[in-house]
Amino acid sequence: MNEHISSAYDRDLEGLFALIMRMGGKVEEAILNAAKSLEHRDLELAAEVRKGDKEIDALELEINEVAARIIALRAPVSKDLRSILTVLRLAASLERIGDYAKNIAKRTTVLVDVAPINGSDAALRRMAREVQGMLKDTLDAYIRGDAEAAEDVRQRDQEVDQMYNALFREYLTFMMEDPRQITPCMHLHFMAKNIERMGDLTTNMAEQVIYLVTGEMPEEARPKDDRTAYVAGVS
């Protein structure tokens, strides 16, 4: 009987972990497609991203329900409980990242008739690819229980901040030089900020993986390089 209960419990956990990986895959796809829809002014792809966000939301709800059922029926303790709580936190972060991807897709519909500004669309897509890579590596670290790989992702958030800073200053320059660029540059800035927030959420996920593996959150504050709040002008 004990073996039967243990086997059923393992299947419950495996099912939960499978759901989080499925959700992660959909969010990775949403990040890339949102940036691609902007670069190619692809309204159909933007619509797919917006529609796909409902699937992501549904997966988070399913994960919450499955986790609640496991906790109620199995009363997990110690590392098993920590594993389930980690899944819940990962799912919450993934849902928010999906929301940011949807927001980018929404703004693409506004910019569809606006000519790209000095290659900024491609720059946003590179930034999105960097965040998608961080997310993929975080999920891989989660599956392997690899705290070092998660710490590597945590350090890479600084690169995303630097990319965001560069785009922010570029958009600010365009708006100062040509007031006609203010509206499109503001939309592009919000898109860049969405991607920067995705990086922050992915870094939070990496920290949760570290906590899952080691039982402790990282002691040192992660490096941040978002300096836009201090920009008073451009040089």
Secondary structure, DSSP 8 states (H G I E B T S, - for coil): -HHHHHHHHHHHHHHHHHHHHHHHHHHHHHHHHHHHHHHTT-HHHHHHHHHHHHHHHHHHHHHHHHHHHHHHHH---HHHHHHHHHHHHHHHHHHHHHHHHHHHHHHHHHHTTS---TTHHHHHHHHHHHHHHHHHHHHHHHHHT-HHHHHHHHHHHHHHHHHHHHHHHHHHHHHHH-GGGHHHHHHHHHHHHHHHHHHHHHHHHHHHHHHHHHSS--SS-------GGG-----
